[in-house]
Each structure stands twice: as structure tokens, then as C-alpha cells.
Amino acid sequence: MIVYPIAKINLGLLVTEKRPDGFHNIETVFYPVPIQDALEVVESDAFSIAISGIDLKEDFEKNLVVKAYQLLKTDFQLPPVKIHLHKNIPVGAGLGGGSSDAAYMLLLLNELFQLKLSEEQLLAYALQLGSDCPFFIRQKPALARGRGELLEEVHLNLSDYYLAVVKPPIHISTPEAYKNIVPGMSRMSLKALIQFPVSKWKGNLQNQFEQVVFEKHPEVKAIKEKLYQLGATFALMSGSGSAVYGLFRSEKKNLAAHFPGDYEVFSQKL
């Protein structure tokens, strides 16, 4: 059985407070985007996983897909499986690729082995794997609060736009990014701000991590500036970086020609 985990972008991202448990409360809007991995699982005599595409440079046992399998195996008599994960979503980019892979693994196993888990049960399992994993169970635009797990569906359609995503060869450590952030509140809620026309988002929808990342990695800031120079209606760093996306009213052909050859560049209709 094969599924195709998608990515997400953050339409604004605020860190509102540090919690007693060491996590941070955030406010953001997750929006699903069609940049995809491929995940195949078949029943086998012995458990195995193979990863192709982007080199994850990690112990396979730490992979969230493996953790998702192990999580369900503690509650269900799952047989051994053979997993093939093809990575296409950039890593360390703020696009949620690892979280998406984990959530899609839960969905796949639920269907493949007819576990009959409800959406609420799947959401609970997903949260054990990561704060933004629950979003990928539903895959619909959502206002996220708390650690990112408190989801409220929002009505937002960006299908008139073309998406450009540019990822430099920089890996941003999420814990390190949070360590340097100063929590704060916006003058207006993101739920209200995203109802503005996209042309009004610039200067209103903000990602608090940009200041921290731009100071340390000015090349990430340069990507955002370049996307605006190329005509983006709106551009923002996604998550804690290092990918930056732009929303364009028309297709941007040969986009990769405007960036160094070792940058990962995606351009497609939303």
C-alpha cells in the first residue's frame, strides 16, 4: 500500500508563551501544500525500512515512521512490515515532512490492517509522535494553538495562487530556534488576519522566528527578499525555517535559475 505524505506551510507564526512543561504555546495557521514524499508498506516476514531520496543521516530507529509503527504495535498485534520511504520534502525546513510521514503511517496502518481507529483516536496517537502531527491526520487549513495540537478548521482557499518554496542548504534546529525566541502576542489574531486579502498579508502576517534565523543566516532573509523582487504577493519563512515560500498570482518558470544550484526549489499550483 502506498500513500503520499504532504507538506505544510505556516501562514504566520507566533510564540505566545513558554509553558511550565518546557514546551511553548504558539499560534499559527497550517496550510497543506502539494510537496510530497512517498511511503509504501507491505506485510513481510521481518521488519525493515529503506529510505531513498534525501539522505536523512539518522538512525532509522529514530525515524518517526518507525516510531509510528512501534506506537501502534504496542496496542495492536501488527505483523512485521517492509517500509520504503522516499523523501522529497526538504528536511530541517519548517515544512513538517517528518511529522507528515508519521501521521500518514498511522493512517496507512489503520487502513491496511483494518484497525478501525476513529479520527479522534488517530489524533491522539499522532500527538504522541509530535506537536504538529495531528494536523496531517486531517490535512485541512487550520488555526493551531497550544503546542500546535489544538486545531480549529479555518475556511481558506489559496487555489488561485502558485506556490514557490526555496530551501537553502541550512538545517535549522527547532529547539535552538525556540531557545532564542522572546514570546509575545499579536495586536490582531491570526484567525482575523488571514481573512484579509493575500495582498494585505505583507507586514501583517509575521513569523517570529524570522528575526532569530535572519540574524544568524542572512541568506535565508535574502531568499524572502528575492521572492518579493520576483513578484510574490506574499512571502514568509515557514515554521522555524529554513525554507521560505512565496505566493504568486502567476506561474514562475525557471525559478531555480534565480538561486544557487545547491538550493532546493519547488514551484507548483496550490
N, C-alpha and C positions, 0 to 999 in steps of 0.2 A: 504494500500500500504506500502511495506517495502523496505527500502534501507539500505546499509551497508557503512556508512562513514569510510574512510580510514585514516591512519596517514601519517605523513611525517617525513623525517629526513633532517637535514641541512648538505650539503657537503661543509663545510667551512662557516664561518660567520664573516663578518667584519662590524663594526660600523664606517662609514666613516666621519660623521659629525652630530652635533646637529643642528636642524633646528630652525628658528625663532618661529615656532608654538609650540615648546616644544617637538615635535617628533624627532626621529633620522633617518638619512638616513643609509641604510645598503646595503651590497652586499652579497648575498648568493645564493646557488643553492638548491632549494627544490626538493626532490626526493620522489615520492609516495611509501609507503610501506604497505603490506597487514596485518596490525594490524587493526582490525575493531570494530566499535560499531554497534548497530542495531537500526534503527529508523523506527517506524511504526506510520502511521497517518491514521485515518478513520474519515469520517464525523460523527458528533454527534449532540445531542440536546443542549449540553452545552460544553464549552471549559474546557479541563482538561489535565493534564500531569502527568504521572507516570514515575519515574526513578528507574531502578534496576541496579544491578551490583555494580560498585564502588560508594560509598557514596560521593556525591558531596558536601555535607554540605553547601548548599547555598539556598537562597530564590529562589524558582522556577521561579519567575518573572524576575530574573536576568539572567536566563539561556539563552544562545544565540539562542537555538532552539525556545524558546518563542518569543524572540526579532525578529527573522526572520519572524515568523508568523505575528507578530504585524506590522512589516515593510511593508509587502505586503498587509496587511489588510487596511492600510491607503490609498492605491491606487486601491484596488480591493474589491469587495463585497464578501469576503470569508465567508463561513458559519463557525459555531463553529466546532472544531475538537477535537478528543481524541488522545492524543500523548502518545506513550510509547517509551522511550529512554533507551536502555540497554547499560551501559557504560562498556567498556572493555579497551579502550585506556587509559593508565595511565594519571592522572591529574597532572598539575604543573610539566610537564616532558619535555617540549620543543618539543612535538610530534604533536601539533596542533589539538588535539582531539576536543576541543570546537569549534574552527574555522571550522573544517571539518563538525561537526554536523550542524552548522548554514548554511554552503554552501549547504549541501545535503538537508536540509529542504527547501531551496529556489528551488532547482531542483525538489524535490518531489512535492511541492505545484504547481509549474509551470505545471508539467505533470498531477497531479491529477485533477486539476481544469481547465486545458487547457487554461492557461493564455496567451500562445503564446509569451512569453518573449524571445527575442533573447539572444544569449550568451553575447553580449555586455551589454544588459540591466541587465542580471543576475550578471555580473561582477560589475556593478555599485552599485547594491543593496548589493552585498557581501562586497564591500569596506566600506559601511556604518556600517557594523557589526564588522569589524576587518581588520587589515592590511594584514594578510595572508589568509583571507577568499577567495579572488579571485582565489588563486592557486587551491583550491579544486573544483572550478567550472570546470576547465579543467583537472586537475589531471594528468598532464604530466610533466616530468622533466623540470624545468625552472630556468633560471637565474633571480633572483629578485633584483630589486633596489628600490630606494625611500624608502617608509615605508615598502616595501615588496610587493607592489601592482603593480609595473611596471615589467611585466613579459615578458621574452623572451625565447621561447621554445629552449631547447638545446637537441642535439642528444646524449643520454647517455643510455646505456643498461647494467644493473648490474645483469641480469638474471642468469649469471653463478655463482653468489655468494649466500651464505647463510647469512641471517641477524640474528644477536643476539642483543637484546635490554635489558638492565638491568636498572631498576628504583628503587633506594633506597627509603625508607620512608621519603623523604625530599621534601618539596614543595618550589620551588624557585619562589620568587616574581619577575615577569618580570620588573615592574617599579623600584624595588630595584636594580636589576642587572644593568639596564641601568644607574642608578644614579651613579654607581661606575666605569663605563667604561670610558676609555680615547679613543676618536675616533682616527682612523689612517687609512692609506692606505697600501695596499699590494704592494710589488715590482712587482707582476705579477697579472693580473686579474684572477678571479676565472674561467671565461669562458675559458681561456687558460689552467689553471691548471687542470681542470677536463678532459682535453684531454690527460693528461699523463696517463700511465698505473696505475691501482689502487695501484700496488706495489710501485709506486713512490709518492703516496699521503702523506705518513707519513712524517711529518716535513715541508710539503709544504702547504697542506690544513689545515688551522687553524681556530679555533673558538675563537674569542677574549674574550668571556665570560668565557672560561675555567679558566683563571688566577684569575678572581674575585671569581668564585664559588669554585675552588680548595682551595683557601686560607681559605675560610670560612667553607667549607665542604670537608675535606681531604678524606672522604670515597668515594666521587664522583671520585676523582683522582685515588683512589685505584681500582675502577671498570675498568677504562680505562687501567691501568697497568695490571690488571688480564686478560682482554680480549687479550692483546698482549701476555701475558705469555701462554695463551691457543691457540695461533697460529693465531690470527686475522691478516689479511693482512693490514687492516686499522681500526682504532678506533677513535671516536670523540664524545664529548658531543653534543647533539642535541639542537638547539635553546639556550635559556638561562638556560637549564637544568631542572630537574636533571638527566634525562635519558641519558645513554651513549650507543652507538651502536658499534658493530663490524661487519666487513665484512670478512667472512671466505670462503675459497675455497672448504671446505667440511663441511658436517653437524656436528654440535657439540651436541652430545647426552648427556643427563644428565647435561646440562649446569647449571641448578638451584642448583645442588649439590655443586657448587663452590662458592655460595653466601649465605648470611644469609637468613633464612626462611621468613623474612618479606620483602624481596626484590621481586619486580615483574620482572619476566624473560620471554622473548619471544624468540623463535628460529624458523625460517622458511625460506624456499627458496624464493628468490626475483623473 
